[in-house]
Structure formats: structure tokens, C-alpha cells
Amino acid sequence: MKIRERYGHLINGRMVVSSDMSFVPDYNPATGERLSLIACGTKEDVDSAALAAAMAAKSFGRYSNTE
């Protein structure tokens, strides 16, 4: 598995950066090696994700749990 240098948020099927462009480092707990940078979420990012989830729920709600 290739680890990317930076990770954003998966919102509405797309990887997007934080609205304030901030990142925090992610470390391998066994070695302390820095693995990647992870986007920090803001209130705006949470609102965007919640809206995308609510819109997706409308279409997914038409399917049964066996489909």
C-alpha cells in the first residue's frame, strides 16, 4: 500500500482539502516515523460533509438492505 504525502476529507465521493488548508502530521506509532499529513476539519468541512450525507441518504433510502 502506497502512503500519500497528504490526505484530505472524503466528501461527496471526492477527496477535498480542509477549507482552511490546515494539516496535522500522522506518525507510525511503532517507529515514530512521520507517514503523512492529514487535513484538519473545520465547521465548514463538517457542514459540507453533513449536507453531502443527507443528500446521499435520500437516494440510498430507496434501496432495501439486501440490495
C-alpha positions in Angstrom: 0.0 0.0 0.0 1.4 3.3 -1.0 1.0 6.1 1.6 0.3 9.5 0.0 2.1 12.6 1.3 -1.3 14.3 2.1 -4.8 13.2 2.8 -7.9 15.4 2.7 -11.5 14.6 3.6 -13.7 12.3 1.5 -16.8 14.4 1.0 -19.4 13.6 -1.7 -17.1 11.0 -3.2 -14.2 13.3 -3.7 -11.0 13.9 -1.7 -11.0 17.6 -0.7 -8.6 19.6 1.4 -9.7 21.4 4.6 -11.4 24.7 4.0 -8.6 26.5 6.0 -5.9 24.4 4.3 -4.5 23.2 7.6 -2.9 19.8 8.1 -1.5 17.8 11.0 1.2 15.1 10.8 0.4 11.4 11.2 3.0 9.2 12.7 3.7 5.4 12.7 3.2 4.6 16.4 5.7 1.8 16.3 8.6 3.8 14.8 7.7 7.4 15.3 8.2 8.0 11.6 6.0 10.7 10.0 3.8 9.0 7.5 1.6 11.6 6.0 -0.2 14.9 6.6 -3.9 14.7 7.4 -6.3 17.6 6.7 -7.8 19.3 9.8 -11.6 19.6 9.7 -13.4 22.9 10.2 -17.0 23.7 11.0 -17.4 24.4 7.3 -16.0 21.0 6.4 -18.3 19.2 8.8 -21.3 21.2 7.4 -20.3 20.2 3.8 -19.9 16.5 4.8 -23.3 16.5 6.6 -25.1 18.1 3.6 -23.5 15.5 1.3 -24.5 12.7 3.6 -28.1 13.9 3.9 -28.4 14.2 0.1 -26.9 10.7 -0.4 -29.3 9.3 2.2 -32.3 10.4 0.1 -31.2 8.3 -2.8 -29.9 5.3 -0.8 -33.1 5.2 1.2 -34.9 3.9 -1.9 -32.9 0.6 -1.7 -33.7 -2.3 0.6 -31.0 -3.6 3.0 -30.4 -6.6 0.7 -29.6 -4.6 -2.5 
